Amino acid sequence: MARQAYENDLQRLKEELLKMGGLVEEMIALATRSIADRDPEMARQVIRMDDLIDQMDGRIEERCMRLLALQQPLARDLRLVGGVLKVVTDLERMADYAVNIAEITLRIAQDPLIKPLIDIPRMASMAQEMTRQSLDSLVSQDVKAAEAVCLADDPVDELYSALFDELIGFVLQGGDARRASQAINLIFVARYLERIADHATNIAERVIYIVSGQRVAHQLKGRRMETGDAARSPES
């Protein structure tokens, strides 16, 4: 009976984590759409949703601490509960980036876009899918699926790099402060999406550790850019 109660607690923990992840995915989608549609109300909706994320973060942390204190899990279960504590931090940070994007919408909503938004929605879609797959791999304890998420980060980094080069061109052209300002804001949007993808990769790497007990080496281009090419990227 005690074991069944413990398994039920673990299942509820996973369900709450998936619910939090689903809300983060929705925030990313809405924030990106608010930019494309220049919709201030949609941006404000994203900002309001952040309170729900904070509440979920607290509830999941409490559930994890209760499991650790009362059930004293061992081996993989201990790594799972400890991993969830870190995953909610990743999700909370991803939600913050969605809010950052929404705040940029509020800054530029009155101005026409300097270019059609094609790559930014693509990046958002890729980041959302990585988030979903990383959480699914955590719940299913699927190392192969987690590894696929890690591999999916490189195309996001490449898209960010190409978009950075394109947008910085608007800045270097000079002569139009509005265009230059919007280009810089869109660079930040792209950077936030790239960071969201990195956090999804963090989750996938933790899944590999939870299941195998092995920590994977960080070989991500995004992290190399942070440490070796900081001048090129906006501050995260």
Secondary structure, 3 states (H helix, E strand, C coil): CHHHHHHHHHHHHHHHHHHHHHHHHHHHHHHHHHHHHCCHHHHHHHHHHHHHHHHHHHHHHHHHHHHHHHHCCCHHHHHHHHHHHHHHHHHHHHHHHHHHHHHHHHHHCCCCCCCCCCHHHHHHHHHHHHHHHHHHHHHHCCHHHHHHHHHHHHHHHHHHHHHHHHHHHHHHHCCCHHHHHHHHHHHHHHHHHHHHHHHHHHHHHHHHHHHHCCCCCCCCHHHHHHHHCHHHCCCC
